[in-house]
Amino acid sequence: MHVVIVGGGFGGVKAALELSKRKVGKITLISKEPYFLHHATVYATATGQSSEESVIPLHALFADHPSVTLVNDTITHIDADRSRISSATREYHYDKLILSLGSVTSFSGVKGAEKYSHSLKTLSAIEAFQDHIHEEVVRKELDSEYVVIGGGQTGVEFAGALDVYIKNLKTLYRLKKSKAHVTIVEQEPRLLPKLSHTASYKVTRQLKKQGVRVITGQRVENISKTAVTIGENLHPDATVIWTSGSEPNPFYKQNTPTFHLDDQGHVFVNPYLEAFDDVYVIGDSNSVINNDTAWSAVAQAKAVARSITREAQALPKKKFHQGRYIQSSPVGYKWAYVEYFGIYVAGVSGWVVRRWIELYSYCQIMPLKKALPIWRAHDLSEIDTSLD
Ligand SMILES: Cc1cc2nc3c(=O)[nH]c(=O)nc-3n(C[C@H](O)[C@H](O)[C@H](O)COP(=O)(O)OP(=O)(O)OC[C@H]3O[C@@H](n4cnc5c(N)ncnc54)[C@H](O)[C@@H]3O)c2cc1C
């Protein structure tokens, strides 16, 4: 059997590892980037910590898996009748296909957002943000305000880390006159609107204590090269980082009617995560509820690998059941809020738990021996001290 997997993120990598372990046959993992991006730590990488903890070469993950062939390519089309997918240059035949293409940033129609704001979604976006800060430091002119749009988990963890980073840069490069500060904006009445009220309260209090300005219940109306309008107020001399909202990968919309989509563009899948015969869609882009976490992508990958193996053994497939996953939000230096089934821990102890969660998440895609040095890289600084 030839299983083709598209997407080198949590879902795709985990599915390939599981199928390799189960010895189902030949596996081809196609991804448009040659690395795995560990999203949970990009907030740290973007704010002066090591890139080692976030950018992991795919070949390192599959060095001990000879049945997995890695291909660097971007898939654009599916021909389900002929069991083939294709890119601009090549066609691939599959017996079983697993698509785990992740999501893309949604700018919710805000004028100027796509053109002028930074994002954390891809490595090139993170590098563009780092270059921007680097240029400002070389000019010795930080902007007055760094506005993080979106008060979800990504926005919260990034705002906290950015505040620490900006303060470090001011000290390191003696930018005493700089008024640079961080603002986080959420259009809902509270930060972390999808989490508990306790989570919102604790995290908001910690951000404010640190010095981050919190604006809730206001919408970003317009973003230009150097300014942002929040509600009716213009914030000049600002760098904007967009963390709000995502939408399913456009591949599926581009391949309708092959895929059936809900109103937001998620692919309808059956309880076995099949979009149709022999084609599975897992991770951020399918119609499973609360599926926008790495934990959900990993659980779905395991379920699909199990189904494919059972089918090969002429056994009935098993349905996927969505679980409830632990929620964690780091804020600034060694502080985090962690919650599971209504029980929470916040502060330094929350931070310790969060660090263990990160180690556990690396261990989903590599053995502990490989995971440890990557996990420890978190403490390595990439702030360039040679610019002075
Ligand atoms: C900044 C950020 C922070 C996050 N923090 C957390 C967290 O702390 N905890 C948590 O549980 N979740 C977190 N998430 C969410 C989590 O990362 C995703 O839910 C998870 O990665 C989804 O897995 P996936 O396999 O569907 O997609 P992804 O991991 O995004 O992988 C998609 C892969 O598909 C590839 N690809 C896309 N299109 C094509 C194509 N046409 N052809 C070939 N390859 C393609 C991409 O290059 C990528 O390798 C975060 C997300 C972001 C953006």
The ligand as an SDF file (V2000), in Angstrom:
LIG
                    3D

 53 58  0  0  0  0  0  0  0  0999 V2000
    1.3510   31.0980   16.5090 C   0  0  0  0  0  0  0  0  0  0  0  0
    0.6320   29.8260   16.8470 C   0  0  0  0  0  0  0  0  0  0  0  0
    0.7180   29.3100   18.1400 C   0  0  0  0  0  0  0  0  0  0  0  0
    0.0520   28.1230   18.4690 C   0  0  0  0  0  0  0  0  0  0  0  0
    0.1800   27.6280   19.7410 N   0  0  0  0  0  0  0  0  0  0  0  0
   -0.4120   26.4580   20.0580 C   0  0  0  0  0  0  0  0  0  0  0  0
   -0.2510   25.8920   21.3680 C   0  0  0  0  0  0  0  0  0  0  0  0
    0.4110   26.4690   22.2300 O   0  0  0  0  0  0  0  0  0  0  0  0
   -0.8590   24.6970   21.6240 N   0  0  0  0  0  0  0  0  0  0  0  0
   -1.6080   24.0420   20.6770 C   0  0  0  0  0  0  0  0  0  0  0  0
   -2.1190   22.9500   20.9560 O   0  0  0  0  0  0  0  0  0  0  0  0
   -1.7920   24.5630   19.4440 N   0  0  0  0  0  0  0  0  0  0  0  0
   -1.2050   25.7430   19.1070 C   0  0  0  0  0  0  0  0  0  0  0  0
   -1.3820   26.2660   17.8500 N   0  0  0  0  0  0  0  0  0  0  0  0
   -2.2340   25.5470   16.8860 C   0  0  0  0  0  0  0  0  0  0  0  0
   -1.5010   24.3410   16.2890 C   0  0  0  0  0  0  0  0  0  0  0  0
   -0.2040   24.6980   15.8840 O   0  0  0  0  0  0  0  0  0  0  0  0
   -2.2820   23.8040   15.0970 C   0  0  0  0  0  0  0  0  0  0  0  0
   -3.6000   23.5290   15.5060 O   0  0  0  0  0  0  0  0  0  0  0  0
   -1.6490   22.5160   14.5490 C   0  0  0  0  0  0  0  0  0  0  0  0
   -0.3180   22.7650   14.1400 O   0  0  0  0  0  0  0  0  0  0  0  0
   -2.4790   22.0000   13.3810 C   0  0  0  0  0  0  0  0  0  0  0  0
   -1.8150   20.9340   12.7680 O   0  0  0  0  0  0  0  0  0  0  0  0
   -1.9690   20.7190   11.1940 P   0  0  0  0  0  0  0  0  0  0  0  0
   -1.1910   19.5040   10.8660 O   0  0  0  0  0  0  0  0  0  0  0  0
   -3.4060   20.7750   10.8260 O   0  0  0  0  0  0  0  0  0  0  0  0
   -1.3310   22.0250   10.5290 O   0  0  0  0  0  0  0  0  0  0  0  0
    0.1170   22.6500   10.6200 P   0  0  0  0  0  0  0  0  0  0  0  0
    0.8450   22.1850   11.8220 O   0  0  0  0  0  0  0  0  0  0  0  0
   -0.0690   24.1090   10.4310 O   0  0  0  0  0  0  0  0  0  0  0  0
    0.8520   22.0480    9.3420 O   0  0  0  0  0  0  0  0  0  0  0  0
    0.4400   22.3060    8.0210 C   0  0  0  0  0  0  0  0  0  0  0  0
    1.5650   21.8610    7.1040 C   0  0  0  0  0  0  0  0  0  0  0  0
    1.0830   21.7720    5.7720 O   0  0  0  0  0  0  0  0  0  0  0  0
    2.0280   22.3640    4.8850 C   0  0  0  0  0  0  0  0  0  0  0  0
    1.2600   22.7750    3.7060 N   0  0  0  0  0  0  0  0  0  0  0  0
    0.2590   23.6800    3.6630 C   0  0  0  0  0  0  0  0  0  0  0  0
   -0.2550   23.7480    2.4160 N   0  0  0  0  0  0  0  0  0  0  0  0
    0.4340   22.8500    1.6650 C   0  0  0  0  0  0  0  0  0  0  0  0
    0.3470   22.4430    0.2930 C   0  0  0  0  0  0  0  0  0  0  0  0
   -0.5480   22.9720   -0.5380 N   0  0  0  0  0  0  0  0  0  0  0  0
    1.2150   21.4900   -0.1510 N   0  0  0  0  0  0  0  0  0  0  0  0
    2.1430   20.9400    0.6900 C   0  0  0  0  0  0  0  0  0  0  0  0
    2.2410   21.2850    2.0000 N   0  0  0  0  0  0  0  0  0  0  0  0
    1.3960   22.2230    2.4780 C   0  0  0  0  0  0  0  0  0  0  0  0
    2.6240   23.5020    5.7100 C   0  0  0  0  0  0  0  0  0  0  0  0
    3.8770   23.9200    5.1980 O   0  0  0  0  0  0  0  0  0  0  0  0
    2.7430   22.8230    7.0780 C   0  0  0  0  0  0  0  0  0  0  0  0
    3.9380   22.0860    7.1510 O   0  0  0  0  0  0  0  0  0  0  0  0
   -0.7290   27.4500   17.4890 C   0  0  0  0  0  0  0  0  0  0  0  0
   -0.8140   27.9700   16.1900 C   0  0  0  0  0  0  0  0  0  0  0  0
   -0.1390   29.1380   15.8660 C   0  0  0  0  0  0  0  0  0  0  0  0
   -0.2390   29.6890   14.4580 C   0  0  0  0  0  0  0  0  0  0  0  0
  1  2  1  0
  2  3  1  0
  2 52  2  0
  3  4  2  0
  4  5  1  0
  4 50  1  0
  5  6  2  0
  6  7  1  0
  6 13  1  0
  7  8  2  0
  7  9  1  0
  9 10  1  0
 10 11  2  0
 10 12  1  0
 12 13  2  0
 13 14  1  0
 14 15  1  0
 14 50  1  0
 15 16  1  0
 16 17  1  0
 16 18  1  0
 18 19  1  0
 18 20  1  0
 20 21  1  0
 20 22  1  0
 22 23  1  0
 23 24  1  0
 24 25  2  0
 24 26  1  0
 24 27  1  0
 27 28  1  0
 28 29  2  0
 28 30  1  0
 28 31  1  0
 31 32  1  0
 32 33  1  0
 33 34  1  0
 33 48  1  0
 34 35  1  0
 35 36  1  0
 35 46  1  0
 36 37  1  0
 36 45  1  0
 37 38  2  0
 38 39  1  0
 39 40  1  0
 39 45  2  0
 40 41  1  0
 40 42  2  0
 42 43  1  0
 43 44  2  0
 44 45  1  0
 46 47  1  0
 46 48  1  0
 48 49  1  0
 50 51  2  0
 51 52  1  0
 52 53  1  0
M  END
$$$$
